[in-house]
Amino acid sequence: MDRLYNFFCFPLLLLGLIFISNGFVGFVENNTNDTKNNSQTANQINKLYSEKEITPSEKEITLKGPPITEIVKEKLIVKVRLKPINPIITSKIEEQINPSMQLTLSDKDFDYLNSNKKEFVKTVLPIIIKENQNILMIRSFVSELKDKLETFRTLDNKEIRKLNEIAKKYNIKHHNKHKLDLVDEILSNVDIIPNSIALAQAAIESGWGKSRFAKEYNALFGEYTYDNSKGVIPLERENGDTHLIKAFSSYSNSVESYFDNINSHNAYEDFRDIRNIMRERNNFSNVNLLVNKLSTYAEDENYIKTIRQVIKTNNFSIFDQKIITY
């Protein structure tokens, strides 16, 4: 009986060993093939870059891997926002295919204002509109660079210098950053501020141009600074406070500084997030959604209400579609 049992078991044991051996050999061969394929792919990429003549500045761009956004898309990973935007807010921004027609600013646009307000608005509004038009020119330039990078994966030295200057102006780090990521960050941070909002804040902070800081130091927006060479001490500064009111050589410089502040300071990140949705949907009509994110601009707890009231009472929304032609 034992001999009969051994007669059947031995062949089965032998077959099992053969199957296990073949499986192990196949596993080793598959891994070897994968390693060879990866090696060939790497060699092809290295050969591709070694054959192309590139300048040192172009090499910095070309040899870097794909931007983080591309890797995320490939892996189907969704970037989670730490502070997600309230869906109620986003639902109030409808997509606008055909935006309102832009109109040229003229002297008749100021006729409904009283003499004091008319003088202020007539002086400051054109500067605000011009700054917004400058912002749109910057965005257009950066968008062109983005298209070029997505197509050719490189920029020339002049374009790189200009891009880095823009990033520096808005406190965006550009060293050791993929250029596609850099242009996306600039486009995310740098955009227009509706004319009505900027005008209302200028009127509030400068007392319609009548404050001492506006008259003597061209300070329209009450910006703080801690640099003694750039500001003046407020007369009513509380004990222990060290801030100064930033002074400017002209109204134009004050307006530019205000735009730089909103487009770069961390305190206005939520403002920029809402504005990005508006940009995506081509609709900046609901300015109150942006005004709601300006509470950090002043210590006054009623500051948002004040901005809204100034815009509504003075009908500043009619200026949001105005441009200046030359």
C-alpha positions in Angstrom: 0.0 0.0 0.0 2.8 2.4 0.9 4.6 1.6 -2.4 1.4 2.4 -4.3 1.0 5.7 -2.4 4.6 6.7 -3.2 4.1 5.7 -6.8 1.4 8.4 -7.2 2.8 11.1 -5.0 6.3 11.3 -6.4 5.2 12.4 -9.9 2.9 15.0 -8.4 5.6 16.4 -6.3 7.9 16.6 -9.3 5.3 18.4 -11.4 4.8 21.0 -8.6 8.5 21.8 -8.4 8.6 22.3 -12.2 5.6 24.8 -12.1 7.2 26.7 -9.2 10.5 27.0 -11.0 8.9 28.3 -14.2 6.9 30.9 -12.2 10.0 32.2 -10.5 11.9 32.3 -13.8 9.0 34.2 -15.4 9.0 36.7 -12.5 12.7 37.4 -12.9 12.4 37.7 -16.7 9.5 40.2 -16.3 11.5 42.4 -13.9 14.5 42.2 -16.1 12.5 43.4 -19.1 10.9 46.2 -17.1 14.4 47.4 -16.0 15.6 47.2 -19.6 12.6 49.3 -20.8 13.1 51.9 -18.2 16.8 52.1 -19.0 16.0 52.5 -22.7 13.4 55.3 -22.0 15.9 57.2 -19.8 18.6 56.9 -22.5 16.2 58.2 -25.1 15.4 61.3 -23.0 19.0 61.9 -22.3 19.9 61.5 -25.9 17.1 63.9 -26.9 18.4 66.7 -24.6 22.1 66.0 -25.5 21.4 66.4 -29.2 19.7 69.8 -28.8 21.9 72.9 -28.5 20.6 75.0 -25.7 21.9 78.1 -23.8 22.5 77.9 -20.1 19.3 79.8 -19.4 17.3 77.5 -21.6 18.9 74.4 -20.1 17.6 75.5 -16.7 14.1 75.3 -18.0 14.3 72.4 -20.4 16.0 69.9 -18.1 13.6 70.2 -15.3 10.7 67.7 -15.0 7.1 68.5 -15.8 5.3 71.0 -13.6 3.5 69.8 -10.6 0.2 70.4 -12.2 1.0 68.0 -15.0 2.1 65.3 -12.6 -1.1 65.7 -10.6 -3.2 65.3 -13.8 -1.4 62.2 -14.8 -1.9 60.5 -11.5 -5.5 61.7 -11.3 -4.9 63.3 -7.9 -7.2 66.1 -6.9 -5.4 69.0 -5.2 -7.3 69.6 -1.9 -7.7 73.3 -0.9 -7.0 73.8 2.8 -9.8 76.4 3.0 -12.3 75.5 0.3 -14.4 78.4 -1.1 -18.0 78.4 0.1 -20.1 76.8 -2.7 -22.7 79.5 -2.0 -20.3 82.1 -3.0 -19.2 80.3 -6.2 -22.9 79.8 -7.2 -23.3 83.5 -7.3 -20.8 83.9 -10.0 -22.4 82.8 -13.3 -20.5 82.2 -16.4 -20.7 85.1 -18.7 -20.0 84.3 -22.4 -20.5 87.9 -23.7 -19.3 90.4 -21.1 -20.7 93.9 -21.1 -19.3 96.2 -23.7 -16.5 98.5 -22.4 -17.1 102.2 -22.7 -14.6 105.0 -23.0 -14.4 107.4 -20.0 -15.6 110.9 -20.8 -16.1 114.2 -18.8 -19.9 113.7 -19.0 -19.6 110.6 -16.8 -18.9 112.9 -13.7 -21.8 115.3 -14.1 -24.0 113.6 -11.6 -21.5 114.1 -8.7 -21.3 117.2 -6.5 -18.4 119.5 -7.0 -16.1 118.1 -4.3 -16.6 114.5 -5.2 -16.5 115.3 -8.9 -13.0 116.8 -8.5 -11.7 113.8 -6.7 -13.2 111.2 -8.9 -12.2 113.0 -12.1 -8.6 113.0 -10.8 -8.3 109.5 -9.3 -10.5 107.3 -11.5 -8.4 107.7 -14.7 -5.3 106.6 -12.7 -7.1 103.5 -11.4 -8.4 102.6 -14.9 -4.9 103.0 -16.4 -3.4 100.8 -13.7 -6.1 98.1 -14.5 -5.2 98.4 -18.2 -1.5 97.9 -17.3 -2.4 94.8 -15.3 -4.3 93.4 -18.3 -1.2 94.0 -20.5 1.0 92.1 -17.9 -1.5 89.2 -18.0 -1.5 89.2 -21.8 2.3 89.0 -21.8 2.4 86.2 -19.2 -0.3 84.3 -21.0 1.7 84.4 -24.2 4.7 83.1 -22.4 2.6 80.2 -21.0 1.5 79.3 -24.6 5.1 79.3 -25.7 6.2 77.2 -22.8 3.5 74.6 -23.4 4.4 74.4 -27.1 8.2 74.8 -27.1 9.1 74.2 -23.4 11.6 77.1 -23.5 11.9 80.9 -23.3 14.7 83.2 -24.4 16.8 85.3 -22.0 14.8 88.5 -22.4 11.5 86.7 -21.7 13.0 85.0 -18.6 14.3 88.4 -17.2 10.9 90.0 -17.8 9.0 87.1 -16.2 11.3 87.2 -13.1 10.9 91.0 -12.8 7.1 90.6 -12.8 7.3 87.8 -10.1 9.6 90.0 -8.0 7.2 92.9 -8.2 4.4 90.8 -6.7 6.6 89.0 -4.1 6.4 85.7 -6.0 9.4 83.4 -5.6 10.9 82.6 -8.9 14.2 80.9 -8.1 14.3 77.1 -8.7 10.7 77.1 -9.9 9.5 75.6 -13.1 8.6 78.4 -15.4 5.1 76.9 -16.2 4.4 76.9 -12.5 5.6 80.4 -12.2 3.4 81.8 -15.0 0.4 80.0 -13.4 1.1 81.6 -10.0 1.5 85.1 -11.6 -1.8 84.7 -13.5 -3.5 83.5 -10.2 -2.3 86.5 -8.2 -2.1 89.4 -10.6 -5.4 90.7 -12.0 -7.6 93.7 -12.1 -9.4 95.3 -9.1 -12.8 96.6 -10.2 -12.7 100.4 -10.6 -15.6 100.8 -8.2 -13.8 99.1 -5.3 -10.5 100.9 -5.8 -12.3 104.2 -6.1 -14.4 103.6 -3.0 -11.4 102.7 -0.9 -9.5 105.7 -2.1 -12.4 108.0 -1.2 -12.7 106.4 2.3 -9.0 106.3 3.1 -8.2 109.8 1.9 -11.4 111.6 2.9 -12.2 112.3 -0.8 -8.7 113.6 -1.2 -9.0 116.1 1.7 -6.9 114.3 4.3 -3.5 115.6 5.3 -1.8 112.5 4.0 -3.5 112.8 0.6 -2.7 116.5 0.3 0.8 116.5 1.5 2.0 113.0 0.8 -0.2 111.7 -2.0 -1.3 108.8 0.2 -4.7 107.8 -1.1 -5.1 104.4 0.5 -3.7 104.8 4.0 -1.1 102.1 3.5 1.2 101.2 6.4 5.0 101.0 6.4 7.6 100.5 9.0 10.4 102.1 7.0 11.1 105.6 8.4 12.4 106.7 5.0 9.1 105.9 3.2 6.4 107.1 5.6 5.2 109.7 8.1 4.0 109.3 11.6 0.2 109.6 12.1 -0.9 112.3 14.5 -3.3 110.0 16.3 -1.0 107.0 16.5 -1.5 105.1 19.8 1.3 104.5 22.3 3.3 101.4 21.4 2.4 101.5 17.7 5.3 101.9 15.3 3.6 102.0 11.9 3.9 104.9 9.6 1.6 106.1 6.7 3.4 105.4 3.4 4.1 108.5 1.5 4.3 108.8 -2.3 5.7 111.2 -4.9 2.4 111.2 -6.9 -1.1 109.8 -6.9 -0.1 107.4 -9.6 2.5 105.8 -7.4 0.0 105.5 -4.6 -2.5 103.7 -6.8 0.2 101.4 -8.2 1.3 100.5 -4.6 -2.3 99.7 -3.6 -2.7 97.4 -6.6 0.6 95.7 -5.7 -0.6 95.3 -2.1 -3.9 93.6 -3.0 -2.2 91.4 -5.6 0.6 90.2 -3.4 -0.1 90.3 0.3 -1.2 87.2 2.1 -4.0 89.1 3.8 -5.9 89.3 0.5 -5.5 85.7 -0.6 -9.2 85.0 -0.3 -9.9 88.1 -2.4 -7.7 86.7 -5.1 -9.3 83.3 -4.9 -12.8 84.7 -5.5 -11.4 86.9 -8.3 -9.9 83.8 -10.0 -13.3 82.2 -10.2 -14.7 85.4 -11.7 -11.9 85.4 -14.2 -12.6 81.8 -15.2 -16.3 82.6 -15.6 -15.6 85.9 -17.3 -17.8 87.8 -14.9 -16.7 90.5 -12.4 -20.2 92.0 -12.0 -20.8 91.0 -8.4 -18.2 93.2 -6.8 -19.7 92.7 -3.3 -18.2 89.2 -3.3 -14.8 90.8 -3.5 -15.6 93.6 -1.1 -16.5 90.9 1.5 -12.9 89.8 1.5 -11.4 93.2 2.4 -12.1 93.1 6.1 -8.4 92.9 6.9 -7.7 96.2 5.2 -8.8 98.3 8.1 -9.4 97.8 11.8 -12.9 99.2 11.5 -15.4 96.4 12.0 -17.9 98.2 9.7 -15.3 98.7 6.9 -17.0 96.3 4.5 -20.4 98.0 5.0 -18.7 101.4 4.4 -17.2 100.3 1.1 -20.5 98.9 -0.1 -22.3 102.1 1.0 -19.9 104.4 -0.8 -20.2 102.3 -4.0 -24.0 102.2 -3.9 -24.6 105.9 -2.8 -22.2 107.3 -5.4 -23.2 104.8 -8.2 -19.5 103.9 -8.7 -20.5 100.6 -10.4 -21.1 102.6 -13.6 -17.3 103.0 -13.8 -16.5 99.3 -13.8 -16.8 99.0 -17.6 -14.9 102.2 -18.4 -11.6 102.3 -20.2 -9.3 105.0 -21.4 -8.4 105.3 -25.1 -5.3 107.1 -26.4 
